[in-house]
Amino acid sequence: EMFSPAGRLEWVVNAPECIYDTFKGVANSSGHLQVQTGDGKFRTDGDGFLWQQSEQKLNISNNVCTVIENGAAITIKP
């Protein structure tokens, strides 16, 4: 979970089988990934992923499904 400075829930990420390398700032898994905004209006999930913290880059490999509801406000900070 990621919260704004004001304490508002911004993102929820669920990856039950995730390996995170703290030195490289990389998380990956061949398992399932679910990501959604705090209000639930943007959500995506799939199987297999690579997160590169330094580049703020997320690649989801397979069975990707994304839902963006009307009124979704998505802010991705560099």
C-alpha positions in Angstrom: 0.0 0.0 0.0 1.1 3.5 -0.8 -0.3 6.6 1.0 -0.2 10.3 0.2 1.5 12.7 2.7 -2.1 13.5 3.9 -2.7 9.8 4.6 -5.0 9.1 1.6 -4.7 5.6 0.1 -3.2 6.0 -3.4 -2.1 2.5 -4.6 -2.6 -1.1 -3.5 -0.3 -3.8 -4.9 -0.7 -7.5 -4.2 1.9 -10.0 -5.4 1.8 -13.1 -3.2 5.0 -14.6 -4.7 7.3 -11.7 -5.1 11.1 -11.4 -4.8 12.5 -8.0 -4.1 16.2 -7.2 -4.4 16.8 -4.2 -2.1 20.3 -3.5 -3.6 19.1 -3.3 -7.2 15.6 -2.0 -6.5 14.0 -4.7 -8.6 10.9 -6.8 -7.8 9.8 -9.7 -9.9 7.7 -12.8 -10.0 6.2 -15.4 -12.4 3.1 -15.4 -10.2 0.0 -13.2 -10.2 0.1 -9.4 -9.7 -2.8 -7.1 -8.8 -2.5 -3.3 -8.8 -5.2 -0.7 -8.2 -5.6 2.9 -7.2 -6.9 3.7 -3.7 -10.4 4.5 -5.1 -10.4 1.3 -7.2 -11.2 3.1 -10.5 -8.0 2.0 -12.1 -6.9 -1.6 -11.8 -4.7 -4.0 -13.6 -3.6 -7.5 -13.1 -1.6 -10.3 -14.8 0.8 -13.1 -14.5 4.6 -12.5 -14.3 6.0 -9.1 -13.8 9.2 -7.0 -13.4 9.3 -3.7 -11.4 12.3 -1.5 -11.8 12.3 1.1 -9.0 15.0 3.4 -10.5 13.1 3.7 -13.8 9.6 3.6 -12.2 8.8 0.9 -14.7 6.4 -2.0 -14.4 6.3 -4.8 -17.1 3.5 -7.3 -16.8 4.1 -10.4 -19.0 1.0 -12.5 -19.5 -2.8 -12.5 -19.2 -2.9 -8.7 -18.6 -6.3 -7.1 -17.9 -6.7 -3.4 -17.2 -9.9 -1.6 -16.2 -10.1 2.2 -16.2 -13.5 3.5 -14.9 -15.0 6.9 -15.8 -13.5 9.6 -13.5 -10.3 7.7 -12.7 -7.5 10.1 -11.7 -4.1 8.5 -12.2 -0.9 10.3 -11.0 2.4 8.6 -11.6 5.3 10.4 -10.1 8.8 10.1 -11.6 
